[in-house]
Amino acid sequence: MDQTRSLAEEFGTNRPHLRAVAFRILGHEEDADDALQEAWLRLSTTDAGEIDNLAGWLTTVVSRICLNMLRSRQRRPAESFDDPAGVEQRSWQAAVTPEDQAILADSIGQALLIVLDRLNPAERTSFVLHDMFSVSFEEIAWILGKSSETCRQLASRARRRVRIAEDPSSDPQRQREIVVAFLAAAKSGDFEMLLSLLSPDVELVADLAAIAMGAPSSLVGPSDVASRFSGGAKAARTALLDGLAGLVWVQGGRPKVAFDFTVVAGKVTQIAMIADEDVLGVIDIEFIRRGRF
C-alpha cells in the first residue's frame, strides 16, 4: 500500500508535464486523459524499483501510447467510403473537437497548430517531443522504433512547415510555380533563372542516406546551390510532398530521393534532399502529370 501511495504521488508530480505532452501529440483533452490513465495502469503493474528515471520512463510510455492512438485513428474506419464526408472523417485529425483546437492553438500558436494538423503520427511525435519538450532524438528513436537520424529528419520536415505556416505571403500555388520554374531552369541549364528563384541565404541540405549516394552534406548561397542543379535534375519529377510542391527522383518505379522545398516570401530558402527510406515512407507523395501542377 505504501509503495502504491508513493508511486501515485510521483505520478501526480509528473502529471502536468505528461498531460502537456499527451495533449500536444494528440490534440484532444479526453484522449490525453485516456493516455495518462493507461500510463498509470502500466506503472502500477511494473516493478518501479527497476526504473532509474521515473520521469523519463513515464514520458516514454505516454509518448508510445499517444503514438499508438494516432496510428489507430488513421486505421479506424468511419463512414462509408462512398460518402465524401466519411473520407474526411478517416483522417486522425477528425477526432479533434473545435474546442480542443482552440485550446491547443491558444497554448502553442496558430502557425504550429496548422503544422501539427498536417503531420503524420511519426512526424508529429518527433517534432512535439524534441522541439516542445527537449527530448533527445536518441530517446525519440527508442519510442518510434526508428533511427535517431530518421527522427531528426522527421522533426526537421515539421520545422520547415512551421516556417511556411508563419509566412503571411505563403501561397501553395505560388510554391508550385516556383518549383516548376526551378526544374525547368535546372534541366535547361539556365543559371540566371535559378539564381532569381533562390533566397540570398538559401541552403541545400542532405540526409545521411543522400550523402552516401554522393550528395554534399550542405551547400549555402545561391551560386553554389544553382551550380549544383544547373544542367541536371533530368530524371526529377514534380510531385506534392504532403501537399506542398517538391521534386522526386524515381528509380525502378520507387522514390529514391525527394527534394523538399521551403519557399518563404516567394524565394526558395531551403532544399532538403531526403533519401532515408523510413522518412520517404511516411511522406505522402503525389506525382503530378505534366501541365497539371
C-alpha positions as CSV (number, residue, x, y, z in Angstrom):
1,M,0.0,0.0,0.0
2,D,2.8,2.4,0.9
3,Q,4.5,1.7,-2.4
4,T,1.3,2.3,-4.4
5,R,0.8,5.6,-2.5
6,S,4.4,6.6,-3.2
7,L,4.0,5.8,-6.9
8,A,0.7,7.7,-7.1
9,E,2.4,10.8,-5.5
10,E,5.3,10.6,-8.0
11,F,2.8,10.2,-10.9
12,G,0.9,13.2,-9.6
13,T,4.0,15.2,-9.6
14,N,4.8,14.4,-13.2
15,R,1.2,14.6,-14.3
16,P,1.2,18.2,-15.6
17,H,4.2,17.5,-17.8
18,L,2.8,14.2,-19.0
19,R,-0.6,15.7,-19.8
20,A,1.1,18.6,-21.8
21,V,3.0,16.0,-23.8
22,A,-0.1,13.9,-24.5
23,F,-2.3,16.9,-25.4
24,R,0.2,18.3,-27.9
25,I,0.7,15.0,-29.5
26,L,-3.0,14.0,-29.6
27,G,-4.7,17.4,-29.8
28,H,-7.6,16.2,-27.7
29,E,-8.1,16.6,-24.0
30,E,-10.1,13.4,-23.4
31,D,-7.6,11.3,-25.4
32,A,-4.8,12.9,-23.4
33,D,-6.5,11.9,-20.1
34,D,-7.0,8.4,-21.5
35,A,-3.3,8.2,-22.3
36,L,-2.4,9.2,-18.8
37,Q,-4.8,6.6,-17.3
38,E,-3.2,3.9,-19.4
39,A,0.3,5.1,-18.4
40,W,-0.8,4.9,-14.7
41,L,-2.1,1.3,-15.2
42,R,1.2,0.3,-16.7
43,L,3.2,1.9,-13.9
44,S,1.1,0.3,-11.2
45,T,1.8,-3.1,-12.7
46,T,5.5,-2.5,-13.2
47,D,8.4,-3.1,-10.7
48,A,9.2,0.6,-10.0
49,G,12.4,-0.5,-8.3
50,E,13.8,-1.3,-11.8
51,I,13.1,2.2,-13.1
52,D,16.1,4.5,-12.8
53,N,14.5,7.7,-14.1
54,L,10.7,7.7,-13.5
55,A,10.0,11.0,-15.2
56,G,11.8,9.8,-18.4
57,W,10.2,6.4,-18.2
58,L,6.7,7.9,-17.9
59,T,7.4,10.3,-20.8
60,T,8.4,7.4,-23.0
61,V,5.4,5.3,-22.0
62,V,2.9,8.2,-22.6
63,S,4.5,9.1,-25.9
64,R,4.2,5.4,-27.1
65,I,0.6,5.3,-26.0
66,C,-0.1,8.5,-27.9
67,L,1.7,7.3,-31.0
68,N,-0.4,4.1,-31.0
69,M,-3.6,6.2,-30.5
70,L,-2.7,8.4,-33.5
71,R,-2.0,5.3,-35.7
72,S,-5.3,3.8,-34.5
73,R,-7.1,6.9,-35.6
74,Q,-5.6,6.6,-39.0
75,R,-6.7,3.0,-39.4
76,R,-10.1,3.4,-37.9
77,P,-12.9,3.2,-40.5
78,A,-15.6,5.9,-40.2
79,E,-18.4,6.4,-42.6
80,S,-19.0,4.7,-45.9
81,F,-16.2,5.0,-48.4
82,D,-18.8,6.3,-50.8
83,D,-19.5,9.2,-48.5
84,P,-17.1,12.1,-49.1
85,A,-17.6,13.2,-45.6
86,G,-16.6,9.8,-44.4
87,V,-13.3,10.0,-46.3
88,E,-12.5,13.2,-44.4
89,Q,-13.5,11.6,-41.1
90,R,-11.0,8.8,-41.6
91,S,-8.2,11.3,-41.0
92,W,-6.8,11.1,-37.5
93,Q,-7.5,14.8,-37.0
94,A,-11.2,14.1,-37.2
95,A,-11.3,13.1,-33.5
96,V,-10.3,16.7,-32.5
97,T,-13.2,19.0,-31.5
98,P,-13.3,22.7,-32.3
99,E,-12.9,23.4,-28.5
100,D,-9.8,21.3,-28.4
101,Q,-8.4,23.0,-31.4
102,A,-9.0,26.4,-29.8
103,I,-7.3,25.4,-26.6
104,L,-4.3,23.9,-28.4
105,A,-4.0,27.0,-30.7
106,D,-4.0,29.2,-27.6
107,S,-1.3,27.2,-26.0
108,I,1.1,26.7,-28.9
109,G,0.1,29.3,-31.5
110,Q,-1.9,29.1,-34.7
111,A,1.0,28.5,-37.0
112,L,2.1,25.5,-35.0
113,L,-1.4,24.2,-34.9
114,I,-1.7,24.3,-38.7
115,V,1.6,22.4,-38.9
116,L,0.6,19.8,-36.4
117,D,-2.7,19.1,-38.2
118,R,-0.8,18.3,-41.4
119,L,1.8,15.9,-39.9
120,N,1.7,12.1,-39.8
121,P,2.0,10.4,-36.4
122,A,5.8,9.8,-36.5
123,E,6.5,13.4,-37.6
124,R,4.1,14.9,-35.0
125,T,5.6,12.8,-32.2
126,S,9.2,13.6,-33.2
127,F,8.5,17.4,-33.5
128,V,6.5,17.7,-30.3
129,L,8.9,15.7,-28.2
130,H,12.0,17.4,-29.5
131,D,11.0,21.0,-30.2
132,M,8.5,21.5,-27.4
133,F,9.9,19.2,-24.6
134,S,13.6,18.9,-25.5
135,V,13.5,15.1,-25.6
136,S,16.7,13.9,-27.4
137,F,16.5,12.2,-30.8
138,E,18.1,9.1,-29.2
139,E,15.1,8.8,-26.8
140,I,12.6,9.6,-29.6
141,A,14.2,6.8,-31.7
142,W,13.5,4.4,-28.9
143,I,9.9,5.5,-28.8
144,L,9.3,5.3,-32.5
145,G,11.4,2.3,-33.3
146,K,13.4,4.3,-35.9
147,S,17.0,5.6,-36.1
148,S,17.8,8.9,-34.3
149,E,18.8,10.3,-37.7
150,T,15.4,9.4,-39.1
151,C,13.7,11.1,-36.1
152,R,15.9,14.2,-36.7
153,Q,14.7,14.3,-40.3
154,L,11.1,13.9,-39.3
155,A,11.3,16.8,-36.9
156,S,13.2,18.9,-39.4
157,R,10.4,18.5,-42.0
158,A,7.9,19.7,-39.4
159,R,10.1,22.6,-38.6
160,R,10.2,23.7,-42.3
161,R,6.5,23.6,-42.4
162,V,6.4,25.9,-39.4
163,R,8.4,28.5,-41.4
164,I,5.9,28.2,-44.3
165,A,2.9,28.5,-42.0
166,E,4.4,31.6,-40.3
167,D,5.0,33.3,-43.7
168,P,2.0,35.6,-44.3
169,S,2.7,35.5,-48.0
170,S,2.7,31.7,-48.1
171,D,0.8,30.5,-51.2
172,P,0.8,26.8,-52.2
173,Q,0.1,27.7,-55.8
174,R,3.0,30.2,-55.9
175,Q,5.2,27.5,-54.5
176,R,4.2,25.1,-57.2
177,E,5.0,27.7,-59.9
178,I,8.4,28.3,-58.3
179,V,9.2,24.6,-58.2
180,V,8.1,24.1,-61.8
181,A,10.3,27.1,-62.9
182,F,13.2,25.7,-60.9
183,L,13.0,22.3,-62.5
184,A,12.8,23.8,-66.0
185,A,15.8,26.1,-65.3
186,A,17.8,23.2,-63.9
187,K,17.1,21.0,-66.9
188,S,17.9,23.7,-69.4
189,G,21.0,24.9,-67.5
190,D,19.5,28.4,-67.1
191,F,21.8,29.5,-64.3
192,E,20.5,33.1,-64.1
193,M,16.9,31.9,-63.8
194,L,17.9,29.5,-60.9
195,L,19.7,32.4,-59.1
196,S,16.5,34.5,-59.4
197,L,14.5,31.9,-57.6
198,L,16.8,31.4,-54.7
199,S,17.0,33.4,-51.5
200,P,20.4,35.0,-50.6
201,D,20.7,32.6,-47.7
202,V,19.4,29.5,-49.5
203,E,20.7,26.2,-48.2
204,L,20.8,22.7,-49.7
205,V,20.9,20.1,-47.1
206,A,21.1,16.3,-47.4
207,D,20.4,13.5,-45.0
208,L,22.9,10.7,-44.4
209,A,21.4,8.4,-47.0
210,A,21.6,11.1,-49.7
211,I,25.2,11.9,-48.6
212,A,26.0,8.2,-49.0
213,M,24.8,8.5,-52.6
214,G,27.2,11.3,-53.3
215,A,25.3,14.5,-52.3
216,P,27.1,17.2,-50.4
217,S,26.0,17.5,-46.7
218,S,25.3,21.2,-47.2
219,L,25.7,24.0,-49.7
220,V,24.9,27.6,-48.7
221,G,24.3,30.5,-51.1
222,P,22.6,31.0,-54.4
223,S,25.7,30.4,-56.5
224,D,26.7,27.1,-55.0
225,V,23.1,25.8,-54.9
226,A,22.4,26.9,-58.5
227,S,25.6,25.3,-59.7
228,R,24.6,22.0,-58.1
229,F,21.4,21.9,-60.1
230,S,22.2,23.7,-63.3
231,G,22.1,21.3,-66.3
232,G,20.9,18.5,-64.0
233,A,17.7,17.1,-62.5
234,K,17.0,15.3,-65.8
235,A,15.2,12.4,-64.0
236,A,13.4,14.5,-61.4
237,R,9.6,14.6,-61.4
238,T,7.3,17.2,-59.9
239,A,5.2,16.0,-57.0
240,L,3.3,17.1,-54.0
241,L,5.1,16.1,-50.8
242,D,2.4,16.1,-48.0
243,G,0.6,18.7,-50.1
244,L,3.5,21.0,-50.8
245,A,5.3,21.2,-54.1
246,G,8.6,19.4,-54.5
247,L,10.6,17.1,-56.7
248,V,11.2,13.4,-56.6
249,W,13.8,11.2,-58.3
250,V,12.4,7.8,-59.1
251,Q,14.4,4.7,-59.8
252,G,13.0,1.3,-60.6
253,G,9.5,2.7,-60.0
254,R,10.2,3.7,-56.5
255,P,11.0,7.2,-55.0
256,K,14.7,7.3,-54.4
257,V,15.3,10.9,-53.4
258,A,12.8,13.6,-52.5
259,F,13.7,17.3,-52.8
260,D,11.7,19.1,-50.2
261,F,11.4,22.8,-50.9
262,T,10.9,25.6,-48.4
263,V,9.6,28.8,-50.1
264,V,9.3,31.9,-48.0
265,A,8.4,35.3,-49.4
266,G,8.5,34.0,-52.9
267,K,12.0,32.7,-52.7
268,V,13.5,29.2,-52.2
269,T,15.1,29.3,-48.7
270,Q,16.0,25.6,-48.4
271,I,16.0,22.4,-50.4
272,A,16.3,19.2,-48.3
273,M,17.4,16.1,-50.1
274,I,15.7,13.1,-48.4
275,A,16.8,9.6,-49.3
276,D,16.2,7.9,-45.9
277,E,13.7,5.1,-46.7
278,D,11.9,5.5,-43.3
279,V,11.3,9.2,-43.9
280,L,10.3,8.7,-47.6
281,G,7.9,6.0,-46.3
282,V,5.9,8.5,-44.2
283,I,5.8,11.3,-46.8
284,D,2.6,11.4,-48.8
285,I,4.0,11.6,-52.4
286,E,1.6,12.5,-55.2
287,F,3.1,12.7,-58.6
288,I,1.7,15.4,-60.9
289,R,1.2,15.0,-64.6
290,R,2.8,17.5,-66.9
291,G,0.7,20.6,-67.2
292,R,-1.5,19.8,-64.2
293,F,0.8,21.0,-61.3
